[in-house]
Amino acid sequence: MSKTTSATKAAARAGALDSFFQITQRGSTVGREVRGGLATFFTMAYIIVLNPLIIGTQADSTGQFLGGGTAPNLHMVAAATALVAGVMTLLMGVVANYPLALATGLGLNAFVTFGIAKLPEMTWADAMGLVVIEGIIITILVLTGFRQAVFRAIPAQLKTAISVGIGLFITIIGLVDAGFVRKPAGGPVPVELGIGGFLTGWPLLVFVVGLLSIIVMMVKGVKGAILYGIIGSTVLAVIVETIVSIGGQTNAKGEVVNPAGWGLNVPAIPDSVAAVPDFGLLGQFNLLGSFSKIGLVAAMLLVFTLLLADFFDTMGTMVAIGKEGNLLDKNGNPPNAEKILIVDSVAAMAGGAASVSSNTSYIESASGVGEGARTGLASVVTGVLFLLATFLSPLVNIVPYEAATPALVIVGFLMMQQVKGIDWDDLEIAIPAFLTIVLMPFTYSITVGIGAGFIVYTLIKVVRGKTAQIHPVLWGVSALFVVYFAIDPLRDAVGI
């Protein structure tokens, strides 16, 4: 084959690629798209490590971990997390032609873990079944156009408060899991710094170094700071353990015998870095199992909570990415908006069906747009990298809490930045927003925060004679939350 023929075919392929993704039309190049896809992956690849450490380390109400058994199966969670992220990000690129990557949603996975799977009699399969139902409902809302009605029903500043509250909830989870904040053995306060009010032990030093490292990299504009922080902290933890031999906090029975030891994993050089991924989590969900265990009202409230967080985060993210890349039309809408939302809603179902929690669009995609990405080709690059990462799942078994939890604190900060979008001088919105934000971390429940915010918002509007400002959907949701909070007293009153 002549050089001329090869060059002609290469040019034809490049032209087809350009035409399909509208690269030139959007003012980009193939090189920029590839760089953007790489930047997005390295900015959000931490989820492959972080998701297993959130949902894979917690047992459901029956004492079982994801994947079965009484011990974490972190490699399975990591492999499935990377697989779903890869497939759905590829779909976003090919179907919607948008530089937006998807993966398991932080905040959503915490809610599934602590707000659903640990409810009495609930199993991981039941919890993931609710995620699938949420995905089905959100898909129907997109296809029918009802999404706009729901979007208008919830005040924008309450949506912001929900995101901020989830950010604080994630932060306290990170601080507690790292041992930076602990429940004291005794005394008048519910929590304290470290052990007895002091930062004791090498593992806590690793946490502090990791957190400060990510902060330094972030303020210096290093892309992928969170991922680099996790990797660097893990390497430091392995070195420290090799030299000092600290050991874990608990024994084989799960009893704390070494408070200053490592949480979750004892860091050590793994026998292998790569392995054939285990996708055994796929399909481990029970679609309707939760309804017989916690009741119809409670189950639907949980579904609504999932839907609310997923639904509005996606809209905000896709608009923010479009604005960053100058992709919005005169009405502020991104191109192929309906396709973007359809892929995102299918991702929610896919995440539940794969037992890794709802997948959603990531604001970290802005890092790729910052590198010049303007089309779905960047998402294709990111998706392929996620698929390749499925072979690296054994690495998560060496990451201790102290190396990973700095990322949770930083993500909490990123979500906290949205608090400036709340008008704190307007008591009608400020008080419900405040309760939404503070009750999530202080009650260790996302549902409680959302419910309290909705109820108080509706109450304030009523007492001020502004019932016309309450959307009919919000009336119904607030009533459901009243039932949710009163369900146990009502049961006791009627002797059930």
C-alpha positions as CSV (number, residue, x, y, z in Angstrom):
1,M,0.0,0.0,0.0
2,S,1.5,3.4,-1.0
3,K,2.0,6.2,1.4
4,T,-0.4,8.3,-0.6
5,T,-3.2,5.7,-0.2
6,S,-2.5,5.4,3.6
7,A,-2.5,9.1,4.0
8,T,-5.8,9.4,2.1
9,K,-7.5,6.7,4.2
10,A,-6.2,8.4,7.4
11,A,-7.5,11.7,6.3
12,A,-10.9,10.1,5.5
13,R,-11.0,8.6,9.0
14,A,-10.1,11.9,10.5
15,G,-12.8,13.6,8.4
16,A,-15.4,11.0,9.5
17,L,-14.4,11.5,13.1
18,D,-14.6,15.3,12.8
19,S,-18.0,15.1,11.1
20,F,-19.5,12.7,13.6
21,F,-18.4,14.6,16.7
22,Q,-18.6,18.1,15.1
23,I,-15.1,18.8,16.3
24,T,-14.2,21.6,13.9
25,Q,-17.7,23.0,14.1
26,R,-17.3,23.4,17.9
27,G,-13.9,25.0,17.6
28,S,-11.8,22.1,18.8
29,T,-9.3,19.6,17.5
30,V,-8.7,15.8,18.0
31,G,-5.7,16.6,20.1
32,R,-7.6,18.9,22.4
33,E,-10.4,16.3,22.8
34,V,-7.9,13.6,23.7
35,R,-6.2,15.8,26.2
36,G,-9.6,16.8,27.6
37,G,-10.6,13.2,28.0
38,L,-7.4,12.4,29.8
39,A,-7.8,15.3,32.2
40,T,-11.3,14.4,33.0
41,F,-10.3,10.8,33.8
42,F,-7.4,11.7,36.0
43,T,-9.6,14.3,37.8
44,M,-12.4,11.8,38.7
45,A,-10.6,8.4,38.6
46,Y,-10.6,8.6,42.4
47,I,-14.1,7.3,42.4
48,I,-12.7,3.8,41.5
49,V,-11.0,3.8,44.9
50,L,-13.4,6.0,46.8
51,N,-16.7,4.2,45.9
52,P,-15.6,0.8,47.3
53,L,-14.4,2.5,50.4
54,I,-17.9,4.0,50.9
55,I,-20.3,1.3,49.8
56,G,-18.0,-1.7,50.0
57,T,-16.9,-1.3,53.6
58,Q,-20.3,-1.1,55.2
59,A,-22.5,-4.1,56.0
60,D,-26.3,-3.9,55.4
61,S,-28.7,-4.4,58.2
62,T,-28.2,-8.2,58.0
63,G,-24.5,-8.0,58.4
64,Q,-23.7,-8.8,54.8
65,F,-21.3,-6.8,52.6
66,L,-21.8,-6.0,48.9
67,G,-21.0,-9.2,47.0
68,G,-21.9,-11.4,50.0
69,G,-20.1,-12.5,53.0
70,T,-19.1,-10.9,56.3
71,A,-15.9,-9.2,54.9
72,P,-15.6,-6.4,52.3
73,N,-15.2,-7.4,48.6
74,L,-13.5,-4.2,47.5
75,H,-12.0,-5.5,44.3
76,M,-15.5,-6.5,43.0
77,V,-16.9,-3.0,43.8
78,A,-14.0,-1.3,42.2
79,A,-14.3,-3.4,39.0
80,A,-18.0,-2.8,38.7
81,T,-17.6,0.9,39.5
82,A,-15.1,1.3,36.6
83,L,-17.1,-0.8,34.2
84,V,-20.4,1.2,34.6
85,A,-18.5,4.5,34.5
86,G,-16.7,3.4,31.3
87,V,-19.8,2.2,29.5
88,M,-22.0,5.1,30.4
89,T,-19.4,7.7,29.7
90,L,-18.9,6.1,26.3
91,L,-22.6,6.3,25.7
92,M,-22.6,10.0,26.7
93,G,-19.9,10.7,24.1
94,V,-21.4,8.7,21.2
95,V,-25.1,9.3,21.8
96,A,-25.2,12.8,23.2
97,N,-21.9,14.1,21.8
98,Y,-21.2,16.0,25.0
99,P,-17.9,16.3,27.0
100,L,-19.5,14.9,30.1
101,A,-18.3,11.9,32.1
102,L,-20.4,9.8,34.4
103,A,-19.7,7.6,37.4
104,T,-21.1,6.6,40.8
105,G,-22.4,9.8,42.4
106,L,-20.8,10.9,45.6
107,G,-23.5,11.8,48.1
108,L,-25.9,9.4,46.4
109,N,-23.7,6.4,47.3
110,A,-23.4,7.7,50.9
111,F,-27.2,7.9,51.1
112,V,-27.7,4.4,49.7
113,T,-25.2,3.1,52.2
114,F,-26.1,4.8,55.4
115,G,-29.7,5.9,54.6
116,I,-31.1,2.8,52.9
117,A,-29.0,-0.4,53.3
118,K,-28.8,0.0,57.1
119,L,-32.5,0.3,57.6
120,P,-34.0,-2.6,59.6
121,E,-34.2,-5.8,57.5
122,M,-32.9,-4.1,54.4
123,T,-30.2,-5.8,52.3
124,W,-27.9,-4.4,49.7
125,A,-30.0,-6.0,47.0
126,D,-33.1,-4.2,48.3
127,A,-31.2,-0.9,48.4
128,M,-29.9,-1.3,44.8
129,G,-33.4,-2.2,43.7
130,L,-34.6,1.2,44.9
131,V,-31.8,2.8,42.8
132,V,-33.0,1.0,39.7
133,I,-36.6,2.2,40.4
134,E,-35.3,5.7,40.7
135,G,-33.6,5.4,37.4
136,I,-36.7,4.1,35.7
137,I,-38.8,7.0,37.1
138,I,-36.3,9.6,36.1
139,T,-36.1,8.2,32.6
140,I,-39.9,8.4,32.3
141,L,-39.8,12.0,33.6
142,V,-37.3,12.9,30.9
143,L,-39.3,11.1,28.1
144,T,-42.6,12.6,29.1
145,G,-41.4,16.2,29.8
146,F,-42.7,16.0,33.4
147,R,-39.1,16.8,34.5
148,Q,-39.7,20.5,34.0
149,A,-42.7,20.5,36.3
150,V,-40.8,18.8,39.0
151,F,-37.8,21.1,38.5
152,R,-40.0,24.1,39.0
153,A,-41.7,22.6,42.1
154,I,-38.6,22.6,44.3
155,P,-37.1,26.0,45.1
156,A,-33.7,26.4,43.7
157,Q,-32.1,27.4,47.0
158,L,-33.5,24.3,48.7
159,K,-31.8,22.3,46.0
160,T,-28.6,24.1,46.8
161,A,-29.0,23.4,50.5
162,I,-29.4,19.7,49.8
163,S,-26.1,19.6,47.9
164,V,-24.4,21.6,50.7
165,G,-25.8,19.3,53.4
166,I,-24.6,16.2,51.5
167,G,-21.2,17.8,51.3
168,L,-21.1,18.2,55.1
169,F,-22.4,14.7,55.5
170,I,-19.6,13.3,53.3
171,T,-17.1,15.5,55.3
172,I,-18.0,14.1,58.7
173,I,-17.9,10.5,57.3
174,G,-14.4,11.2,56.0
175,L,-13.2,12.7,59.3
176,V,-14.8,9.9,61.4
177,D,-13.5,7.0,59.1
178,A,-10.0,8.5,59.3
179,G,-10.2,8.7,63.1
180,F,-9.6,12.4,63.0
181,V,-12.9,12.8,64.8
182,R,-14.0,10.1,67.3
183,K,-16.6,9.4,69.9
184,P,-14.9,9.8,73.3
185,A,-14.9,7.0,75.8
186,G,-16.6,9.3,78.3
187,G,-17.2,13.0,79.1
188,P,-19.8,15.6,78.2
189,V,-19.1,16.0,74.5
190,P,-20.3,13.6,71.7
191,V,-17.1,13.8,69.7
192,E,-13.5,14.8,70.1
193,L,-10.2,15.2,68.2
194,G,-8.4,12.0,67.6
195,I,-7.8,9.9,70.6
196,G,-8.4,11.7,73.9
197,G,-8.2,15.0,72.2
198,F,-4.9,14.4,70.5
199,L,-3.8,13.3,67.0
200,T,-2.1,10.0,68.0
201,G,-0.5,7.5,65.7
202,W,1.1,7.3,62.3
203,P,-2.1,6.6,60.4
204,L,-3.5,10.0,61.5
205,L,-0.3,11.7,60.3
206,V,-0.9,10.0,56.9
207,F,-4.4,11.5,56.8
208,V,-3.2,15.0,57.7
209,V,-0.4,14.8,55.1
210,G,-2.8,13.6,52.5
211,L,-5.3,16.3,53.2
212,L,-2.7,19.1,53.1
213,S,-1.1,17.7,50.0
214,I,-4.5,17.8,48.1
215,I,-5.1,21.3,49.3
216,V,-1.7,22.5,48.1
217,M,-2.1,20.8,44.7
218,M,-5.6,22.3,44.4
219,V,-4.6,25.9,45.1
220,K,-1.7,25.5,42.7
221,G,-4.1,24.3,40.0
222,V,-2.9,20.7,39.7
223,K,-5.4,18.7,37.7
224,G,-6.1,15.3,39.3
225,A,-5.2,16.6,42.8
226,I,-7.6,14.3,44.6
227,L,-6.4,11.2,42.7
228,Y,-2.7,12.1,43.3
229,G,-3.5,12.7,46.9
230,I,-4.9,9.2,47.4
231,I,-2.1,7.6,45.5
232,G,0.6,9.6,47.4
233,S,-1.0,8.9,50.8
234,T,-1.3,5.2,50.0
235,V,2.4,5.0,49.1
236,L,3.3,6.9,52.3
237,A,1.1,4.5,54.3
238,V,2.8,1.4,52.7
239,I,6.2,2.9,53.6
240,V,5.2,3.7,57.2
241,E,3.7,0.3,57.7
242,T,6.7,-1.4,56.3
243,I,9.0,0.4,58.7
244,V,6.9,0.6,61.8
245,S,4.5,-2.4,61.5
246,I,1.5,-0.7,63.1
247,G,-1.2,-3.2,62.2
248,G,-4.9,-2.7,62.0
249,Q,-7.4,-1.3,64.5
250,T,-9.5,-4.4,64.9
251,N,-8.9,-8.1,65.3
252,A,-10.5,-11.0,63.4
253,K,-13.7,-10.6,65.4
254,G,-14.0,-6.9,64.6
255,E,-13.1,-5.8,68.1
256,V,-11.0,-2.6,68.4
257,V,-7.7,-3.7,69.9
258,N,-5.4,-1.0,68.5
259,P,-7.1,2.4,68.3
260,A,-4.0,4.0,66.8
261,G,-3.9,1.4,64.0
262,W,-5.0,1.5,60.4
263,G,-8.6,1.7,59.5
264,L,-10.1,-0.7,56.9
265,N,-6.9,-2.1,55.3
266,V,-3.4,-2.6,56.5
267,P,-1.4,-1.0,53.6
268,A,1.1,-3.4,52.0
269,I,2.6,-4.0,48.6
270,P,0.1,-6.2,46.7
271,D,1.0,-9.5,45.2
272,S,-0.3,-8.3,41.9
273,V,-1.2,-4.9,40.5
274,A,-3.6,-6.1,37.7
275,A,-6.0,-9.0,37.6
276,V,-8.9,-10.2,35.5
277,P,-11.9,-8.1,36.8
278,D,-14.6,-9.9,38.8
279,F,-18.0,-8.6,37.7
280,G,-19.9,-10.7,40.1
281,L,-21.9,-7.7,41.5
282,L,-23.7,-7.3,38.2
283,G,-27.4,-8.1,38.6
284,Q,-27.4,-8.3,42.4
285,F,-30.5,-6.2,43.0
286,N,-34.0,-6.9,44.3
287,L,-36.4,-4.5,42.5
288,L,-39.4,-4.8,44.9
289,G,-37.8,-6.4,48.0
290,S,-37.8,-3.2,50.1
291,F,-41.5,-2.6,49.9
292,S,-42.4,-5.6,52.1
293,K,-39.7,-4.6,54.7
294,I,-40.0,-0.9,55.2
295,G,-43.5,-0.2,53.7
296,L,-44.7,1.6,50.6
297,V,-44.5,5.1,52.0
298,A,-41.0,4.8,53.3
299,A,-39.7,3.1,50.1
300,M,-41.2,5.7,47.9
301,L,-39.8,8.5,50.0
302,L,-36.3,7.0,49.7
303,V,-36.8,6.7,45.9
304,F,-37.9,10.3,45.8
305,T,-34.8,11.4,47.8
306,L,-32.5,9.6,45.4
307,L,-34.4,11.0,42.4
308,L,-34.2,14.6,43.8
309,A,-30.5,14.5,44.3
310,D,-29.7,12.8,41.0
311,F,-32.3,14.8,39.0
312,F,-31.2,18.3,39.9
313,D,-27.4,17.7,40.1
314,T,-27.5,16.5,36.5
315,M,-29.2,19.6,35.2
316,G,-26.9,21.9,37.1
317,T,-23.8,19.9,35.9
318,M,-24.7,19.8,32.2
319,V,-25.4,23.5,32.2
320,A,-22.2,24.4,34.1
321,I,-20.2,22.3,31.6
322,G,-21.9,23.9,28.7
323,K,-21.3,27.4,30.0
324,E,-17.6,26.6,30.6
325,G,-17.2,25.3,27.0
326,N,-19.4,28.0,25.5
327,L,-21.8,25.4,24.2
328,L,-25.1,26.8,25.4
329,D,-27.7,28.3,23.1
330,K,-29.3,31.7,23.6
331,N,-31.8,30.2,26.1
332,G,-29.0,28.7,28.2
333,N,-29.6,25.1,27.0
334,P,-26.8,22.7,26.0
335,P,-26.9,20.9,22.6
336,N,-28.7,17.5,22.7
337,A,-30.1,18.2,26.2
338,E,-32.7,15.5,26.0
339,K,-30.1,12.9,24.9
340,I,-27.8,14.0,27.8
341,L,-30.6,13.5,30.3
342,I,-31.6,10.1,28.8
343,V,-28.1,8.8,29.1
344,D,-27.8,10.1,32.6
345,S,-31.1,8.5,33.6
346,V,-30.1,5.2,32.1
347,A,-26.8,5.5,34.1
348,A,-28.8,5.6,37.3
349,M,-30.5,2.3,36.4
350,A,-27.2,0.8,35.3
351,G,-25.5,1.8,38.6
352,G,-28.3,0.1,40.6
353,A,-28.3,-3.0,38.4
354,A,-24.5,-3.3,38.9
355,S,-24.7,-2.8,42.6
356,V,-22.5,0.3,42.6
357,S,-25.2,2.9,43.3
358,S,-26.6,5.5,41.0
359,N,-24.3,6.8,38.3
360,T,-24.6,10.5,37.4
361,S,-22.8,13.3,35.5
362,Y,-19.6,14.6,37.1
363,I,-18.8,18.3,37.5
364,E,-15.1,17.2,37.3
365,S,-15.7,17.1,33.5
366,A,-15.0,20.8,33.7
367,S,-11.3,19.9,33.9
368,G,-11.5,18.3,30.5
369,V,-13.4,21.3,29.1
370,G,-10.7,23.5,30.6
371,E,-8.2,21.5,28.5
372,G,-10.1,22.3,25.4
373,A,-12.7,19.5,25.1
374,R,-15.9,20.5,23.4
375,T,-17.3,17.2,22.0
376,G,-18.2,13.7,22.9
377,L,-14.9,12.4,21.7
378,A,-13.4,13.5,25.0
379,S,-16.0,11.4,26.8
380,V,-15.1,8.4,24.6
381,V,-11.4,8.8,25.7
382,T,-12.5,9.0,29.3
383,G,-14.8,6.0,29.0
384,V,-12.1,3.8,27.4
385,L,-9.7,4.7,30.3
386,F,-12.3,3.7,32.8
387,L,-12.8,0.3,31.1
388,L,-9.0,-0.3,31.1
389,A,-9.1,0.6,34.9
390,T,-11.3,-2.5,35.6
391,F,-8.1,-4.6,35.5
392,L,-6.5,-2.6,38.3
393,S,-9.1,-3.3,40.9
394,P,-6.7,-5.3,43.3
395,L,-5.1,-2.0,44.1
396,V,-8.0,-0.9,46.3
397,N,-7.3,-3.6,48.8
398,I,-4.1,-1.8,49.9
399,V,-5.7,1.6,50.5
400,P,-6.5,2.4,54.2
401,Y,-9.1,4.8,55.3
402,E,-6.5,7.3,56.2
403,A,-5.2,7.6,52.6
404,A,-8.6,7.8,51.0
405,T,-10.7,9.9,53.3
406,P,-8.9,13.2,52.6
407,A,-10.7,13.0,49.3
408,L,-14.1,12.9,51.1
409,V,-13.2,16.1,53.0
410,I,-12.2,17.9,49.9
411,V,-15.3,16.8,48.0
412,G,-17.3,18.1,51.0
413,F,-15.5,21.4,50.5
414,L,-16.3,21.5,46.8
415,M,-20.0,20.9,47.5
416,M,-20.0,23.4,50.4
417,Q,-19.0,26.2,48.0
418,Q,-22.5,26.2,46.7
419,V,-23.7,27.7,50.0
420,K,-23.2,31.2,48.5
421,G,-26.2,30.6,46.3
422,I,-28.5,30.8,49.3
423,D,-30.0,34.2,50.3
424,W,-29.3,34.2,54.1
425,D,-31.2,37.5,54.6
426,D,-34.5,35.9,53.4
427,L,-35.7,33.9,56.4
428,E,-38.3,32.1,54.3
429,I,-35.6,30.2,52.5
430,A,-32.7,30.6,54.9
431,I,-34.3,28.7,57.8
432,P,-35.3,25.7,55.8
433,A,-32.0,25.7,54.0
434,F,-30.1,25.9,57.4
435,L,-32.1,22.9,58.8
436,T,-31.5,20.9,55.6
437,I,-27.8,21.5,55.8
438,V,-27.1,21.0,59.5
439,L,-29.5,18.0,60.1
440,M,-27.8,15.8,57.5
441,P,-24.5,15.6,59.3
442,F,-25.9,16.0,62.8
443,T,-28.4,13.2,62.5
444,Y,-26.3,11.2,60.1
445,S,-29.2,11.1,57.7
446,I,-29.7,12.8,54.4
447,T,-33.4,12.0,54.4
448,V,-34.0,13.8,57.7
449,G,-32.3,17.0,56.4
450,I,-34.3,17.0,53.1
451,G,-37.6,16.3,54.9
452,A,-37.1,18.9,57.6
453,G,-36.3,21.5,54.9
454,F,-39.4,20.8,52.9
455,I,-41.7,20.7,55.8
456,V,-40.4,24.0,57.4
457,Y,-40.4,25.7,54.0
458,T,-44.0,24.8,53.4
459,L,-45.0,25.8,57.0
460,I,-43.3,29.2,56.7
461,K,-45.2,29.9,53.5
462,V,-48.5,28.9,55.1
463,V,-48.1,31.1,58.2
464,R,-47.1,34.1,56.1
465,G,-50.1,33.7,53.9
466,K,-48.1,32.7,50.8
467,T,-49.7,29.4,50.0
468,A,-50.0,30.3,46.3
469,Q,-46.2,30.1,46.1
470,I,-46.2,26.5,47.2
471,H,-46.2,24.2,44.2
472,P,-48.8,21.3,44.3
473,V,-45.9,18.8,44.0
474,L,-44.2,20.3,47.1
475,W,-47.5,20.1,49.1
476,G,-47.6,16.4,48.4
477,V,-43.9,15.8,49.1
478,S,-44.1,17.7,52.4
479,A,-47.1,15.6,53.4
480,L,-45.3,12.4,52.7
481,F,-42.4,13.6,54.8
482,V,-44.7,14.4,57.7
483,V,-46.0,10.8,57.5
484,Y,-42.4,9.6,57.3
485,F,-41.4,11.4,60.5
486,A,-44.6,10.4,62.3
487,I,-44.8,6.8,61.2
488,D,-43.4,5.3,64.4
489,P,-45.5,7.4,66.8
490,L,-48.6,6.6,64.7
491,R,-47.8,2.9,64.9
492,D,-47.4,3.1,68.6
493,A,-50.7,5.0,68.9
494,V,-52.7,2.4,67.1
495,G,-50.8,-0.5,68.6
496,I,-49.1,-1.8,65.4
